[in-house]
Amino acid sequence: MSAQTPGDGFYSGYHHRPAAIEPNPLTQVGPGTAGGEYLRRYWHPIVLASEVKDLPKAIRILGEDLVIFRDRSGTIGLLHKHCIHRGASLEFGIPQDRGIMCCYHGWQFDTNGRILSVGAEPQTSRIPTNFGQGAYPVREAHGLIFAYMGPPELMPEFPLYDTFSHPDDNALHPIKMTIPCNWLQIVENACDPIHNAYLHAIVSGEQFSAAFKVLPALDFVETPLGFLSMATRHVKDKVYIRASDIILPNVAQFASGNNDASKECVNISCGLTRWVVPVDDHNSYYTGLTHYSERTDVWRRADPSELGVDRMGFIGQTADRPYEERQMEPGDYDALVSQGSIANHKSEHLGTTDRGIVMFRRMLGRAIEAVRIGEVPDLPRLYRDAPVRTYNHEVVLTLPSQSNITDMRTLADFGRRAAQVVIDTDALPPLERETAAADRIRQLLVNNLAG
């Protein structure tokens, strides 16, 4: 037999070493970087409210070292970690009735960074009028504390999403997990619906329902906030659409993974809202709200006491299990972290199922460039002071006996048209929207049969 050539792919490690990783503005989050400046134009959840107690807490967000605390009045402050006097860390500061006092020389700062006292300095000192401690605005909502770390004059409205109060029995519980990798590869996990079939159903056992073992038709439909990462399946006599809402830059909403496609539904709601908040280029927080309602059985089965810091109530989201067990049944954490702290895009070989990854990177690149040249990026839209509309949806409908939806092409086409209905009805209040969308999507099945 003749020797194999490097192009044959046999024992070709010597000739096909991974390409060297290159700096990438999509993965950079620090002050002054193009990616970091873009991310600073949005509100981000940085800690759970339950984490901020009597003592200050040192945190790192977007490559900056900060201290968060509650003063004795209950007001939350988020300040640069090191005191501007001599650099002692304010994590050792003492909360006051108003603001915080540095332990080293008694300088006192308000929660907005204003200097209230300069300790033993003379009362005539001009230091308080000439300087201030770096500070960022914060908001507390739904058990999370959010921060805005961008230019104060460009601070956007604080977005509240329609799914936070819909359906009526919705209850929100906060979660936060630390994941030692760049934020981008975590967000891209949501842009990759085919991984739900393999990682969560075929390879690792039924982490999701058995319906996810059916390979879906994929599609990626643009919305006013980003795009829908869609999987449409033909499961027995049903068509099953699961469309996750990718909201730039780092928000996503998901339906539960336990829908077995046995009962009809048209839900424009979600089981989880997630933000990926960069700690720095190599670490991230997976922070979110689980939605408890009659529609989200997977979260209802979780005990709220099992939710919180590094607890999500769903297997595979942390490194808490023994290594060998994680090898036998890997989860999202293992797939993400094993790519390296910053995934090497130069070594990838993307295929047709990776269209969502490509779409997200292009959208993100355009948004980063827009900020770099001085433009305002797209921001979540309020509807006449109403909550921000979202587009996550889950549809299960019985196919007519003579249905023409028989292959991947027709499945994708139906899913795309159903998604457009969800988008086109976004001006309606949530309940009216679901009713109208259900009627129109059911009509699509009839039209499909007639066509």
C-alpha positions in Angstrom: 0.0 0.0 0.0 1.2 3.5 -0.7 1.7 6.0 2.1 -1.1 8.2 2.9 -0.7 11.9 2.1 -1.5 14.7 4.6 -4.7 15.5 2.7 -6.1 12.1 3.4 -6.6 13.0 7.0 -4.9 9.9 8.5 -2.5 10.6 11.3 -2.2 14.1 10.1 -1.7 15.9 13.4 1.8 17.1 12.4 0.4 18.8 9.3 -3.0 20.0 10.7 -2.2 21.6 14.1 -4.8 24.1 15.4 -4.3 27.6 14.1 -3.0 30.2 16.5 -5.7 32.1 18.3 -5.9 35.8 17.3 -7.4 38.8 19.1 -11.1 39.1 18.4 -13.1 42.2 19.2 -16.2 39.9 19.7 -14.6 38.4 22.8 -13.0 41.5 24.3 -14.9 43.1 27.2 -12.5 45.4 29.0 -12.6 49.2 29.2 -11.5 50.8 26.0 -11.9 47.7 23.8 -14.4 47.8 20.9 -16.4 44.9 22.3 -16.3 46.2 25.8 -17.6 49.6 24.9 -20.5 48.1 23.0 -21.5 45.9 26.0 -21.3 48.9 28.3 -24.3 50.4 26.5 -26.7 48.0 28.2 -28.0 47.1 31.6 -26.5 43.8 33.0 -27.5 41.8 36.1 -24.3 41.6 38.1 -25.3 39.8 41.3 -28.3 38.3 43.0 -29.9 40.7 45.5 -29.5 38.1 48.2 -25.7 38.2 47.8 -25.5 41.9 49.0 -25.9 41.7 52.7 -24.3 43.6 55.6 -20.8 43.6 54.3 -19.4 45.0 51.0 -18.8 42.5 48.3 -15.9 42.6 45.8 -16.8 41.7 42.3 -15.3 41.9 38.8 -17.5 42.8 35.9 -16.5 43.6 32.3 -12.8 43.5 33.3 -13.3 46.1 36.1 -12.7 45.5 39.8 -15.7 46.9 41.8 -17.3 46.8 45.2 -21.1 46.5 45.7 -22.7 47.3 49.1 -25.9 48.4 50.8 -25.6 51.4 53.1 -27.6 51.5 56.3 -30.5 53.1 54.6 -30.7 50.2 52.2 -29.4 52.1 49.1 -27.1 50.1 46.9 -23.8 51.4 45.7 -21.5 50.1 43.0 -18.0 51.8 43.3 -14.6 51.2 41.9 -12.9 48.8 44.3 -9.9 50.9 45.3 -10.3 54.1 47.3 -9.1 57.1 45.3 -7.1 58.3 48.3 -4.4 55.6 48.8 -5.9 52.6 47.1 -7.2 50.5 50.0 -10.0 48.2 48.9 -13.5 49.3 49.7 -14.5 45.7 50.3 -13.1 46.4 53.8 -15.1 49.7 54.0 -17.8 50.3 56.6 -21.3 51.0 55.3 -22.7 54.2 56.8 -26.2 55.7 57.1 -25.3 57.2 53.7 -22.7 55.6 51.6 -19.5 53.8 52.7 -16.4 54.8 54.7 -12.9 53.6 53.7 -11.3 51.7 56.6 -7.9 53.2 56.0 -8.3 56.9 56.5 -12.0 57.5 56.9 -12.9 59.0 53.6 -16.6 58.5 53.0 -18.3 58.1 49.6 -22.0 58.3 48.6 -23.5 55.6 46.5 -23.2 57.9 43.5 -19.4 58.3 44.1 -19.6 61.8 45.6 -17.1 62.4 48.4 -19.0 63.1 51.7 -16.0 63.3 54.0 -12.2 63.3 53.7 -11.5 62.0 57.2 -8.8 64.1 59.0 -8.3 66.5 56.1 -9.3 70.1 56.9 -12.9 71.1 56.4 -11.7 73.7 53.8 -10.2 70.9 51.6 -11.2 71.2 48.0 -10.8 67.5 47.4 -14.6 66.7 47.7 -15.4 69.3 45.0 -12.5 68.3 42.7 -12.7 64.5 42.8 -15.0 61.6 43.2 -14.9 57.8 43.6 -15.8 56.0 40.4 -19.5 54.8 40.6 -22.1 53.2 38.4 -25.9 53.3 38.6 -27.8 50.2 39.7 -31.3 48.9 39.7 -32.8 46.1 41.8 -35.5 44.1 40.1 -36.9 40.5 40.5 -34.2 39.5 42.9 -31.4 40.7 40.7 -29.2 43.8 40.8 -28.5 45.4 37.4 -25.7 47.9 36.6 -25.2 50.2 33.7 -21.4 50.8 33.1 -21.5 53.0 30.0 -21.5 56.7 29.3 -24.0 58.3 31.8 -25.4 60.6 29.1 -26.2 57.6 26.9 -27.9 55.5 29.7 -30.8 53.6 28.1 -34.2 53.0 29.7 -34.2 50.0 32.1 -35.9 47.2 30.1 -38.7 45.1 31.6 -39.8 42.3 29.3 -43.4 41.2 28.7 -42.6 37.6 29.8 -41.9 38.8 33.3 -45.6 39.2 34.0 -47.1 36.8 31.4 -48.8 34.4 32.0 -50.6 35.7 35.0 -49.4 32.9 37.4 -45.7 33.5 36.4 -43.3 33.6 39.4 -39.7 34.5 38.9 -36.7 33.0 40.7 -33.1 34.3 40.2 -30.1 32.2 39.4 -26.4 32.9 38.8 -23.6 30.5 37.9 -19.9 31.2 37.2 -18.6 29.7 34.0 -14.8 29.9 33.3 -15.0 30.9 29.7 -15.6 33.8 27.4 -19.1 35.2 27.2 -19.4 34.7 23.5 -19.3 30.9 23.4 -22.0 30.8 26.1 -24.3 33.1 24.0 -23.6 31.0 20.9 -24.8 27.9 22.7 -28.3 29.4 22.4 -27.8 30.2 18.7 -27.1 26.5 18.1 -30.5 24.6 18.4 -29.1 21.3 16.9 -27.0 20.9 20.1 -30.3 20.3 22.0 -30.9 17.1 20.1 -27.4 15.7 20.6 -26.2 17.0 24.0 -29.6 17.0 25.7 -31.3 14.0 24.2 -29.2 11.6 22.0 -25.7 11.7 23.6 -26.2 12.4 27.3 -29.5 10.7 27.9 -32.8 12.4 28.1 -31.9 15.7 29.8 -34.7 17.1 27.6 -37.8 15.1 26.5 -37.7 12.3 24.1 -39.1 14.5 21.4 -35.7 16.2 21.1 -34.3 13.0 19.7 -36.1 13.8 16.5 -33.7 15.8 14.3 -35.3 19.2 13.4 -35.4 21.6 10.5 -33.4 24.7 11.6 -34.1 28.3 10.8 -33.0 31.7 12.1 -35.5 34.5 11.7 -34.7 38.1 12.5 -36.7 40.0 15.0 -36.6 43.7 16.2 -34.3 42.6 19.0 -32.1 40.0 17.3 -33.3 36.7 15.9 -35.2 33.5 16.7 -33.1 30.3 16.9 -35.6 27.8 15.7 -36.1 24.0 15.6 -39.2 22.6 13.9 -39.9 18.9 14.3 -42.4 16.3 13.0 -43.1 14.2 16.1 -45.6 11.4 15.4 -48.8 13.3 14.3 -47.7 16.7 15.6 -45.6 19.6 14.3 -43.5 21.0 17.1 -41.8 24.4 17.0 -39.3 25.5 19.6 -38.1 29.1 18.9 -35.6 30.6 21.4 -35.4 34.4 21.4 -31.8 35.7 21.0 -31.8 39.3 22.2 -28.6 41.3 21.5 -26.2 41.5 23.0 -26.4 38.8 25.7 -30.0 38.0 26.6 -32.0 34.9 25.6 -35.3 33.4 26.4 -36.1 29.7 26.2 -39.1 27.4 26.5 -38.7 24.4 28.8 -37.0 21.3 27.5 -39.6 18.9 28.8 -42.3 19.4 26.1 -42.9 15.9 24.7 -45.1 17.3 21.8 -48.1 15.2 22.9 -50.4 18.2 23.7 -51.3 21.1 21.5 -50.2 24.5 22.6 -49.3 28.0 21.2 -47.3 29.8 23.9 -45.5 33.1 23.5 -43.8 32.9 26.8 -40.7 31.3 28.3 -39.3 29.1 31.0 -36.0 30.9 31.4 -34.6 34.4 30.8 -30.8 34.4 30.7 -28.1 37.0 30.5 -24.4 36.2 30.0 -22.5 38.8 31.9 -18.7 38.9 31.2 -16.5 38.9 34.3 -13.5 39.4 32.0 -12.3 37.9 28.8 -11.9 34.5 30.4 -14.9 34.2 32.8 -18.6 34.9 32.8 -21.7 34.8 34.9 -24.8 32.9 33.6 -27.4 35.0 35.3 -31.1 34.7 34.9 -34.7 34.2 36.0 -36.5 30.9 36.0 -40.2 31.3 35.2 -42.6 29.2 37.3 -46.1 28.8 35.7 -48.5 26.1 34.6 -46.8 26.2 31.2 -43.2 25.6 32.4 -43.4 22.3 34.1 -39.7 21.7 34.0 -39.2 24.7 36.3 -42.2 23.9 38.5 -40.6 20.6 39.3 -37.5 22.3 40.6 -37.5 23.2 44.3 -36.9 26.9 44.6 -34.4 26.1 47.4 -32.3 24.5 44.7 -32.1 27.7 42.7 -29.7 30.6 43.3 -25.9 31.0 43.3 -24.4 28.0 41.3 -27.8 26.2 41.5 -30.2 26.0 38.6 -32.1 22.8 39.1 -31.0 21.4 35.8 -28.2 18.9 35.3 -25.0 19.9 33.6 -24.9 23.6 34.2 -22.0 23.6 36.8 -18.9 21.6 37.6 -20.6 20.2 40.8 -20.6 16.6 39.6 -17.6 14.2 39.7 -15.5 14.5 36.6 -16.1 10.9 35.5 -19.9 11.4 35.8 -19.6 14.5 33.7 -17.7 12.5 31.1 -20.5 9.9 30.9 -23.3 12.5 30.9 -21.9 15.9 29.9 -24.0 19.0 30.0 -23.8 22.6 28.7 -21.0 23.5 31.2 -18.7 20.8 29.9 -19.3 21.5 26.2 -18.7 25.2 26.8 -15.7 25.2 29.1 -13.9 22.4 27.2 -13.6 24.8 24.2 -11.1 26.7 26.3 -11.4 30.0 28.1 -11.6 31.7 24.7 -12.7 29.5 21.8 -10.4 29.5 18.9 -12.5 30.5 15.9 -9.6 29.9 13.5 -9.7 26.2 14.2 -13.4 25.8 13.6 -15.0 24.0 10.6 -18.5 25.4 10.5 -21.3 23.6 8.7 -24.9 24.2 7.5 -26.3 23.7 11.0 -24.1 26.6 12.3 -26.0 29.3 10.5 -27.2 30.8 13.8 -23.6 31.1 15.0 -22.6 32.9 11.8 -25.7 35.1 12.0 -25.0 36.1 15.6 -21.3 36.9 15.0 -22.2 39.1 12.0 -24.9 41.0 14.0 -22.6 41.4 16.9 -19.7 42.6 14.7 -22.0 45.2 13.0 -23.2 46.4 16.4 -19.7 46.7 17.8 -18.6 48.7 14.8 -21.6 51.0 15.1 -20.6 51.9 18.6 -17.0 52.3 17.6 -17.9 55.0 15.0 -20.2 56.8 17.4 -23.6 55.4 16.5 -26.2 54.2 19.0 -26.8 50.5 19.0 -30.2 48.9 18.8 -31.8 48.9 22.3 -34.9 47.0 23.6 -38.0 49.0 22.6 -40.8 50.1 24.9 -44.3 50.2 23.6 -45.9 53.4 25.0 -44.5 52.6 28.4 -45.5 49.0 28.1 -43.0 46.1 28.6 -40.5 45.3 25.9 -42.0 42.7 23.5 -40.3 39.4 23.2 -40.6 36.6 20.6 -39.8 33.2 22.3 -42.5 30.7 21.4 -43.4 27.1 21.5 -46.0 25.6 19.2 -47.4 22.0 19.1 -50.3 21.4 16.6 -51.8 18.2 15.2 -51.1 17.8 11.5 -54.0 17.2 9.2 -54.1 13.6 7.9 -53.2 14.7 4.4 -50.7 17.3 5.5 -48.0 18.4 3.0 -45.5 19.0 5.8 -43.5 15.9 5.2 -39.8 16.8 4.9 -37.2 19.2 6.3 -37.9 21.9 3.7 -41.6 22.1 4.4 -41.0 21.8 8.1 -38.6 24.8 8.0 -41.1 26.8 5.8 -43.9 26.2 8.2 -41.8 27.2 11.2 -40.6 30.3 9.5 -44.1 31.4 8.6 -45.3 30.7 12.2 -42.4 32.8 13.5 -43.4 35.7 11.3 -46.9 35.5 12.8 -45.4 35.9 16.3 -43.4 38.9 15.1 -46.3 40.5 13.3 -48.6 40.3 16.4 -46.2 41.9 18.8 -48.2 45.2 19.3 -51.0 43.3 20.9 -51.2 42.7 24.7 -49.8 39.2 25.6 -53.1 37.3 25.9 -54.6 38.8 22.8 -51.4 38.2 21.0 -51.4 34.5 21.8 -55.0 34.1 20.8 -54.5 35.9 17.5 -51.2 34.1 16.8 -52.8 30.7 17.5 -55.6 31.4 15.1 -53.3 32.5 12.3 -50.8 29.6 12.8 -53.6 27.1 12.7 -54.8 28.7 9.5 -51.3 28.2 8.1 -51.8 24.4 8.5 -55.1 24.7 6.6 -53.6 26.8 3.9 -50.7 24.4 3.6 -53.0 21.5 3.0 -55.0 23.5 0.5 -51.9 24.5 -1.4 
